[in-house]
Amino acid sequence: MIDKEMQALIEKELRLTEQEIVFIRERYDVSTKEALFGAIRAGSVSEHPAWEDYIVWKNKDARIVQLQQLVS
């Protein structure tokens, strides 16, 4: 079990990580990383920096899972 201070830090990191995903969603007007991938493939968004944002999004999703496991 983690203490309250550590839990608060983890929850803060979760919120910040989720906010970064929101910024990417808004930048490309998509709701999922799969939709962003599709937009890249279709050429409706510029490949650069969209590919990097797609990779960041995937990594942020994985980080969210890790953080959620710590607090559950």
Backbone hydrogen bonds in HBPLUS format (Angstrom, degrees):
<---DONOR---> <-ACCEPTOR-->    atom                        ^
c    i                          cat <-CA-CA->   ^        H-A-AA   ^      H-
h    n   atom  resd res      DA  || num        DHA   H-A  angle D-A-AA Bond
n    s   type  num  typ     dist DA aas  dist angle  dist       angle   num
A0007-GLN N   A0003-ASP O   2.95 MM   4  6.20 159.1  1.99 152.9 159.7     1
A0008-ALA N   A0004-LYS O   2.90 MM   4  6.08 153.4  1.97 144.5 151.5     2
A0009-LEU N   A0005-GLU O   3.02 MM   4  6.33 154.4  2.09 146.3 152.9     3
A0010-ILE N   A0006-MET O   2.94 MM   4  6.20 159.4  1.98 151.9 157.5     4
A0011-GLU N   A0007-GLN O   2.87 MM   4  6.08 161.4  1.91 150.9 156.2     5
A0012-LYS N   A0008-ALA O   2.93 MM   4  6.12 148.4  2.03 142.7 151.3     6
A0013-GLU N   A0009-LEU O   2.96 MM   4  6.24 159.2  2.00 148.0 153.3     7
A0014-LEU N   A0010-ILE O   2.86 MM   4  6.15 151.2  1.95 147.6 156.4     8
A0015-ARG N   A0011-GLU O   3.02 MM   4  6.29 159.3  2.06 145.5 149.8     9
A0016-LEU N   A0012-LYS O   2.97 MM   4  6.26 162.6  2.00 153.9 158.4    10
A0017-THR N   A0013-GLU O   2.88 MM   4  5.99 158.3  1.93 148.5 154.6    11
A0018-GLU N   A0014-LEU O   2.89 MM   4  6.09 162.5  1.92 153.3 158.1    12
A0019-GLN N   A0015-ARG O   2.90 MM   4  6.08 148.6  2.00 143.6 152.7    13
A0020-GLU N   A0016-LEU O   3.04 MM   4  6.32 149.2  2.14 144.5 151.7    14
A0021-ILE N   A0017-THR O   3.26 MM   4  6.62 149.0  2.36 143.5 151.1    15
A0022-VAL N   A0018-GLU O   3.05 MM   4  6.40 151.1  2.13 144.2 152.3    16
A0023-PHE N   A0019-GLN O   3.00 MM   4  6.35 153.7  2.07 150.4 156.6    17
A0024-ILE N   A0020-GLU O   3.20 MM   4  6.52 154.2  2.27 142.8 148.8    18
A0025-ARG N   A0021-ILE O   2.89 MM   4  6.21 164.3  1.92 156.1 160.5    19
A0026-GLU N   A0022-VAL O   2.91 MM   4  6.14 164.9  1.93 155.5 158.9    20
A0027-ARG N   A0023-PHE O   2.90 MM   4  6.04 154.9  1.97 145.6 153.0    21
A0028-TYR N   A0024-ILE O   3.18 MM   4  6.40 154.3  2.25 153.2 157.3    22
A0029-ASP N   A0025-ARG O   2.73 MM   4  5.50 113.8  2.17 139.8 157.8    23
A0030-VAL N   A0025-ARG O   3.08 MM   5  5.05 152.2  2.16 134.3 141.6    24
A0036-LEU N   A0032-THR O   3.16 MM   4  6.55 150.0  2.25 142.1 150.2    25
A0037-PHE N   A0033-LYS O   2.90 MM   4  6.17 157.3  1.96 145.1 151.2    26
A0038-GLY N   A0034-GLU O   2.90 MM   4  6.17 156.5  1.96 144.5 150.9    27
A0039-ALA N   A0035-ALA O   2.92 MM   4  6.15 151.5  2.00 143.9 151.5    28
A0040-ILE N   A0036-LEU O   2.93 MM   4  6.21 151.5  2.01 150.7 158.5    29
A0041-ARG N   A0037-PHE O   2.95 MM   4  6.22 167.4  1.96 154.3 157.2    30
A0042-ALA N   A0038-GLY O   2.85 MM   4  6.00 152.3  1.93 146.6 154.5    31
A0043-GLY N   A0039-ALA O   3.08 MM   4  6.04 118.6  2.48 130.5 143.8    32
A0044-SER N   A0039-ALA O   3.00 MM   5  5.23 134.8  2.21 152.7 158.4    33
A0043-GLY N   A0040-ILE O   3.09 MM   3  5.14 144.6  2.21  99.6 110.3    34
A0051-TRP N   A0047-GLU O   2.79 MM   4  5.68 166.1  1.81 161.2 157.9    35
A0052-GLU N   A0049-PRO O   3.01 MM   3  5.30 113.3  2.47 104.7 120.3    36
A0053-ASP N   A0049-PRO O   2.94 MM   4  6.26 159.3  1.98 157.6 164.4    37
A0054-TYR N   A0050-ALA O   2.80 MM   4  6.02 150.5  1.88 148.8 157.2    38
A0055-ILE N   A0051-TRP O   2.97 MM   4  6.28 159.0  2.02 150.9 155.7    39
A0056-VAL N   A0052-GLU O   2.85 MM   4  6.10 160.8  1.89 150.5 156.4    40
A0057-TRP N   A0053-ASP O   2.85 MM   4  6.01 157.8  1.90 145.9 152.0    41
A0058-LYS N   A0054-TYR O   2.98 MM   4  6.30 160.2  2.02 149.5 154.3    42
A0059-ASN N   A0055-ILE O   2.95 MM   4  6.22 162.9  1.98 152.9 157.5    43
A0060-LYS N   A0056-VAL O   2.77 MM   4  6.02 153.9  1.84 152.8 160.9    44
A0061-ASP N   A0057-TRP O   2.90 MM   4  6.16 157.5  1.95 152.7 158.2    45
A0062-ALA N   A0058-LYS O   3.12 MM   4  6.43 157.2  2.17 146.3 152.0    46
A0063-ARG N   A0059-ASN O   2.91 MM   4  6.17 151.9  1.99 145.2 153.5    47
A0064-ILE N   A0060-LYS O   2.87 MM   4  6.12 153.2  1.95 150.7 157.5    48
A0065-VAL N   A0061-ASP O   3.18 MM   4  6.50 156.9  2.23 146.9 152.0    49
A0066-GLN N   A0062-ALA O   3.10 MM   4  6.43 159.1  2.14 147.6 152.9    50
A0067-LEU N   A0063-ARG O   2.89 MM   4  6.16 165.8  1.91 156.6 159.9    51
A0068-GLN N   A0064-ILE O   2.86 MM   4  6.02 161.7  1.89 153.0 158.3    52
A0069-GLN N   A0065-VAL O   3.04 MM   4  6.23 148.5  2.14 145.7 153.7    53
A0070-LEU N   A0066-GLN O   3.20 MM   4  6.54 141.0  2.36 140.9 151.2    54
A0070-LEU N   A0067-LEU O   3.05 MM   3  5.10 124.7  2.37  95.5 110.0    55
A0071-VAL N   A0067-LEU O   3.26 MM   4  6.65 145.7  2.38 147.9 156.0    56
A0072-SER N   A0068-GLN O   3.09 MM   4  6.14 122.1  2.44 140.4 154.2    57
